[in-house]
Amino acid sequence: MNITNDIFYIGVNDHKSDLFEGQYIIPNGMAYNSYVIIDQKIAVMDTVDKNFKDEWLSNLSSVLDGRKPDYLVVHHMEPDHSANIAVFTDLYPDAKIVASAKAFVMMKNFFGTDYSDRRIIVGEGDTLELGCHTLTFAAAPMVHWPEVVVSYDSTDKVLFSADAFGKFGALDADEDWACEARRYYFGIVGKYGVQAQALLKKAAKLDISIICPLHGPVLNENLEYYLDLYNTWSTYEAESKGVVIAYTSVYGNTEVAAKLLSEKLIEKGCPKVQLSDLARCDMAEAVEDAFRYDKLVLATTTYNGDVFPFMKEFIHRLTESNFQNRTVAFIENGSWAPTAAKVMAKMLENSKNLTIAQNSVKIMSAISDENRIQIEALANELLEN
């Protein structure tokens, strides 16, 4: 696939894996992207997952058409992108390896060598001349590993963005970019909003026509749309108005309360209500929704003097990704000593700029008439703000 006259796509689609990084469900597969710049000097941009070595090498050979690469540029050392570095160096012994200093330390850990005899260390502002094309490097530490660099080709105005602007899904999947990119961002990069903001500020100084990420499609139109979403996500602002009701339920009573609140909100004209059963839904998608909308209701049972495990895991994932700038409400259930609301509030106490709803719901086993009144009041409060 031609990205420009001189830049070619040689990545692969993964429809074999059911999980990415051992935890994220990928029903539409995954893309591992790699690129080649053909110029007086030839630069290969990253490798792919080890399971697709032969397909990648075949793609590379086809584009090279008998020529030999001069450089392998390593933007990110995560194994889904770096696994074939050793294979590449064996096959092309004259090629130089271009990466950050920290990346070469990681190569020593992964492959037993830091390629000291053929390495070119790059950092902020360094350049690599290929002929007509010049790559300028920028450090992007903790987006989302410490060794990451991105590179910009000033000739074709292409940003090679490493894992930034990535998404779940193979390239032959027909799906909306934002949904799977959002789930990817908050699952993979979400903790590092400050670092993502730093990268966006560097990108704002460049004249970018094309973004080439290491996952997901090449972005070559409406770039403001993608940049604006990344800015929203990395500043932890809500993308849309709406209420996410995330719940766990042992015997169905907490579920009744969650669904009743959902019905009330819809009746009263709430623009979006997302109901998520944390024991059954894709947890990463529930996290995505919590960051997408501006209000979150947490409904769960007291369990061993704590909260139900799926809820505990959900809140842990939220706080791990710096959940903030939201309105949060609690629904708790307990047959003799409800403590769930207190525990959930404690788990969120270090989250910034949370507004805790004044109305809450305390269920003693089964939902009561008093609980119905509480749910009505909570629905009204959520719609007032």
HUMOUR-V11852 format. One record per backbone hydrogen bond with DSSP energy under -0.5 kcal/mol. NH is the residue of the N-H (numbers start at 0). CO is the residue of the C=O. E is the energy in kcal/mol with one decimal. If there is no record, write none. Layout:
NH,CO,E  NH,CO,E
This chain:
2,6,-3.1  3,6,-1.6  7,35,-2.7  8,0,-3.2  9,33,-3.1  10,33,-0.6  11,31,-2.3  13,29,-3.8  14,12,-0.7  19,23,-2.6  22,19,-1.9  23,19,-2.5  24,22,-0.6  25,17,-1.7  28,25,-2.0  29,13,-1.8  30,168,-0.6  31,11,-2.4  32,30,-0.6  32,213,-2.5  34,44,-1.4  35,7,-2.2  36,42,-2.9  37,5,-3.0  37,35,-0.6  38,36,-0.7  40,129,-2.5  42,36,-1.9  43,70,-2.8  44,34,-3.7  45,43,-0.9  45,72,-2.2  46,80,-2.1  51,48,-2.0  52,49,-1.3  55,51,-2.4  56,52,-2.8  57,53,-2.1  58,54,-2.4  59,55,-2.8  60,56,-2.7  61,57,-2.1  62,58,-1.8  63,59,-2.6  64,60,-1.9  65,60,-0.5  66,63,-1.8  69,41,-2.1  70,41,-2.1  71,95,-2.5  72,43,-3.3  72,70,-0.5  73,71,-0.6  73,97,-3.2  74,72,-0.7  80,77,-2.7  81,77,-1.7  82,78,-1.5  83,47,-0.5  84,81,-2.1  87,83,-2.5  88,84,-2.7  89,85,-1.9  90,86,-2.0  91,87,-2.7  94,91,-1.7  95,69,-3.0  96,117,-2.7  97,71,-3.0  97,95,-0.5  98,96,-0.5  98,119,-2.0  103,99,-1.5  104,100,-1.3  105,101,-1.9  106,102,-2.1  107,103,-1.7  108,104,-1.4  109,105,-2.6  110,106,-3.6  111,106,-0.6  111,107,-1.4  112,106,-0.8  117,114,-1.9  118,114,-0.5  119,96,-3.0  121,98,-2.2  124,136,-2.8  125,122,-2.1  127,134,-2.3  129,132,-2.9  130,132,-0.8  134,127,-2.7  135,151,-2.1  136,125,-3.1  137,149,-2.4  139,147,-2.6  141,144,-2.1  142,139,-1.3  142,144,-0.8  147,144,-1.0  148,74,-1.8  149,137,-2.6  150,159,-1.9  151,135,-2.2  152,157,-3.0  153,133,-1.4  153,151,-0.8  156,152,-1.1  157,152,-1.6  158,209,-2.8  159,150,-3.3  159,157,-0.6  160,158,-0.9  160,211,-1.2  163,160,-1.8  165,162,-1.4  167,179,-1.0  168,28,-1.6  169,27,-3.1  172,169,-1.6  174,172,-1.1  179,175,-1.0  180,176,-2.2  181,177,-2.8  182,178,-2.1  183,179,-1.8  184,180,-2.9  185,181,-2.6  186,182,-1.4  187,183,-2.9  188,183,-0.6  188,184,-2.1  189,184,-2.3  191,188,-2.8  192,189,-0.6  195,191,-2.4  196,192,-2.5  197,193,-1.9  198,194,-1.8  199,195,-2.4  200,196,-2.1  201,197,-1.5  202,198,-2.5  203,199,-2.1  204,200,-0.5  204,201,-1.0  205,202,-1.9  207,205,-1.1  208,156,-3.0  209,156,-1.8  210,218,-2.8  211,158,-3.2  212,210,-0.7  213,161,-2.6  218,210,-2.5  219,217,-0.6  224,221,-1.1  225,221,-1.0  226,222,-2.7  227,223,-2.8  228,224,-1.9  229,225,-2.3  230,226,-2.0  231,227,-2.3  232,228,-2.9  233,229,-2.5  234,230,-1.0  234,231,-0.5  235,232,-1.1  236,231,-1.8  238,291,-1.6  239,291,-2.2  242,271,-2.7  243,294,-2.4  244,242,-0.5  244,273,-3.2  245,243,-0.7  245,296,-2.6  246,244,-0.5  246,275,-2.7  247,298,-1.9  255,251,-1.8  256,252,-1.7  257,253,-2.4  258,254,-2.7  259,255,-2.3  260,256,-2.3  261,257,-2.0  262,258,-2.4  263,259,-2.4  264,260,-2.5  265,261,-2.2  266,262,-2.6  267,263,-1.9  268,265,-1.5  269,264,-2.7  273,242,-2.6  274,272,-0.6  275,244,-2.8  275,273,-0.5  277,246,-2.5  277,275,-0.9  279,276,-1.9  280,276,-2.7  282,280,-0.8  284,281,-0.8  285,281,-1.9  286,282,-2.3  287,283,-2.2  288,284,-2.3  289,285,-2.0  290,286,-1.6  291,287,-1.5  292,288,-2.2  293,239,-0.9  294,241,-1.4  295,326,-2.8  296,243,-3.4  297,295,-0.5  297,328,-2.9  298,245,-2.6  298,296,-0.6  299,330,-2.2  301,332,-2.9  302,305,-1.6  305,302,-1.5  307,300,-1.2  310,307,-0.8  311,307,-2.1  312,308,-2.5  313,309,-2.1  314,310,-2.6  315,311,-2.2  316,312,-2.2  317,313,-2.1  318,314,-2.7  319,315,-2.3  320,316,-1.2  320,317,-0.6  321,318,-1.7  322,317,-1.6  324,351,-1.9  326,293,-2.0  327,354,-2.6  328,295,-2.3  330,297,-2.7  331,360,-2.9  332,299,-1.3  333,362,-1.8  342,338,-2.4  343,339,-2.9  344,340,-2.5  345,341,-2.0  346,342,-2.2  347,343,-1.3  348,345,-1.2  350,347,-2.0  353,350,-0.6  354,325,-2.6  355,353,-0.6  356,327,-2.8  356,354,-0.5  360,329,-1.7  362,331,-3.2  362,360,-0.6  363,365,-0.5  364,362,-0.9  365,363,-1.5  371,367,-1.8  372,368,-1.7  373,369,-2.3  374,370,-2.7  375,371,-2.0  376,372,-2.3  377,373,-2.5  378,374,-2.5  379,375,-2.1  380,376,-2.2  381,377,-2.6  382,378,-1.5  383,379,-1.1  383,380,-0.5  384,380,-1.0
